[in-house]
Amino acid sequence: MTGAAPRKVWLGFGGNIGDVTSAMGVALRSLDDQANTKVVNVSSIYKTPPWGVTDQPWFQNCCAEIETQLSPEQLLDVCQDAERAGKRERILRWGPRTIDIDILVYDGVEQNEQRLTIPHPRIAERAFVLVPLCEIAADLVLNGNNVCQLAKAIDKEGIEKTDSCTDWWKNQ
């Protein structure tokens, strides 16, 4: 990476249609292949119950830490391009999807814009985000609360680690 100093960003990945693990791997490698973005750390994969719309298949989720020189909006564009490449269709909010990529935290940035809110507004409500995020960012603080403390305090019923190899994404 050249140019502006890279910033740390934490992303959430998930999906429940098709080969989700492969789709997440493709998206992570796509991010890592960008000249101005580097994947630093990736959590294990977790099987998680659906959230929001509960009458759908269970999800697979993970989180990743990246370093990037992209602005939050540029990174959102790259993430949405990766979703489109993974055949993501936006039909039903919180509904089934092949892949979903959320910008959870962008170091040093707080914004509440129509297109993008950082930190993600529902992190503290979502065990499927907090559990894998705690695995790779135990010291991360959100609104004065440690991510792992938030994860301990939330209902984690049904969440199960399915792959504890953190370089799973490199060889999909």
C-alpha positions in Angstrom: 0.0 0.0 0.0 1.3 3.4 -0.9 -0.1 6.9 -0.2 -2.2 7.8 2.8 -1.6 5.8 6.0 -3.8 2.7 6.2 -6.7 2.6 8.7 -8.0 -0.4 10.5 -11.5 -1.6 9.6 -13.5 -4.5 10.9 -16.0 -6.1 8.6 -18.8 -8.6 9.1 -19.5 -11.4 6.6 -22.5 -13.7 6.3 -24.8 -15.6 4.1 -27.3 -18.5 4.0 -27.8 -19.5 0.4 -25.4 -21.6 -1.7 -21.7 -22.2 -0.8 -21.4 -19.3 1.7 -17.9 -20.3 2.8 -16.7 -20.1 -0.7 -18.4 -16.8 -1.3 -16.9 -15.3 1.8 -13.5 -16.6 0.8 -13.8 -15.1 -2.7 -14.8 -11.7 -1.2 -11.9 -11.8 1.3 -9.4 -12.6 -1.4 -10.8 -9.9 -3.6 -10.3 -7.4 -0.8 -6.8 -8.7 -0.1 -5.9 -8.4 -3.8 -6.7 -4.6 -3.9 -3.6 -2.5 -4.0 -4.8 -0.3 -1.2 -6.4 -2.9 1.1 -4.9 -5.8 3.1 -6.7 -8.5 5.1 -5.0 -8.7 8.5 -7.0 -11.2 10.5 -10.1 -13.4 9.9 -12.2 -15.1 12.5 -13.4 -18.7 12.5 -16.7 -19.4 10.7 -19.8 -19.6 12.9 -23.2 -21.2 12.2 -25.8 -18.8 13.5 -29.6 -18.7 13.7 -31.3 -16.2 11.4 -31.9 -12.7 12.8 -34.7 -10.3 11.9 -36.5 -12.6 9.5 -36.3 -15.9 11.3 -38.2 -18.2 8.8 -35.1 -18.9 6.7 -32.0 -21.1 6.7 -29.3 -20.6 9.3 -26.3 -18.4 8.4 -22.6 -18.8 8.3 -20.8 -15.7 9.7 -17.3 -14.4 10.2 -15.5 -11.1 10.8 -12.3 -9.7 9.4 -9.9 -7.0 10.2 -8.4 -5.2 7.3 -6.1 -2.2 6.7 -7.1 0.1 3.9 -6.4 3.5 2.4 -9.9 3.7 1.0 -12.4 6.1 2.4 -15.4 4.5 4.1 -17.6 5.2 1.0 -14.9 3.8 -1.3 -14.7 0.7 0.9 -18.5 0.3 0.8 -18.4 0.4 -3.0 -15.7 -2.3 -3.0 -17.7 -4.4 -0.5 -20.9 -4.0 -2.6 -19.0 -5.0 -5.8 -17.9 -8.2 -4.0 -21.5 -8.9 -2.9 -22.6 -8.5 -6.6 -19.8 -10.8 -7.7 -21.1 -13.3 -5.1 -24.6 -13.0 -6.7 -26.2 -11.0 -3.9 -29.7 -9.9 -4.6 -31.4 -7.4 -2.3 -35.0 -8.6 -2.1 -36.0 -8.7 1.5 -34.3 -6.8 4.3 -32.6 -9.3 6.7 -33.7 -12.0 4.3 -31.8 -14.9 2.7 -28.6 -14.0 0.8 -25.6 -15.5 -0.8 -23.3 -13.0 0.9 -23.5 -9.9 3.0 -20.6 -7.7 3.9 -21.0 -5.0 6.6 -18.5 -2.3 7.6 -18.7 -2.7 11.4 -16.0 -0.3 12.6 -13.7 2.1 10.7 -11.0 3.2 13.0 -11.3 6.9 13.9 -14.6 7.4 12.0 -18.0 8.0 13.3 -20.7 9.0 10.8 -24.4 8.7 10.4 -25.1 9.2 6.7 -28.0 7.9 4.7 -25.7 5.5 2.8 -23.4 4.4 5.6 -23.5 4.6 9.4 -20.2 3.8 11.3 -20.0 2.1 13.7 -22.7 -0.2 12.4 -25.8 0.7 14.3 -26.8 -2.8 15.4 -23.5 -4.4 16.4 -24.4 -4.6 20.1 -27.7 -6.5 19.3 -26.1 -9.1 17.1 -24.3 -12.1 18.7 -23.5 -13.4 15.2 -21.3 -10.3 14.9 -20.0 -9.9 18.4 -18.8 -13.5 18.9 -16.5 -13.7 15.8 -15.5 -10.0 16.3 -14.4 -10.8 19.8 -12.2 -13.6 18.5 -10.1 -11.2 16.3 -10.5 -7.9 18.1 -10.7 -8.6 21.9 -9.6 -5.1 22.8 -11.9 -3.2 20.4 -14.1 -0.7 22.2 -17.5 0.3 20.9 -19.3 3.3 22.5 -17.3 2.7 25.7 -17.9 -1.0 25.8 -15.4 -3.8 25.1 -16.5 -6.1 22.3 -15.9 -9.2 24.3 -17.9 -7.8 27.3 -20.7 -7.1 24.9 -20.5 -10.7 23.5 -20.6 -12.2 27.0 -23.7 -10.2 27.9 -25.8 -11.2 24.8 -27.8 -14.3 24.1 -25.6 -16.6 22.0 -28.1 -19.5 21.8 -27.5 -21.6 18.7 -24.2 -20.0 17.7 -21.6 -22.7 16.9 -18.0 -22.4 15.7 -17.8 -24.6 12.6 -14.2 -23.9 11.5 -11.4 -22.8 13.8 -8.8 -22.4 11.1 -8.4 -18.7 10.6 -6.7 -19.0 7.2 -9.7 -20.9 5.7 -10.4 -18.1 3.3 -7.1 -18.3 1.5 -7.7 -21.7 -0.1 -11.4 -21.7 -0.9 
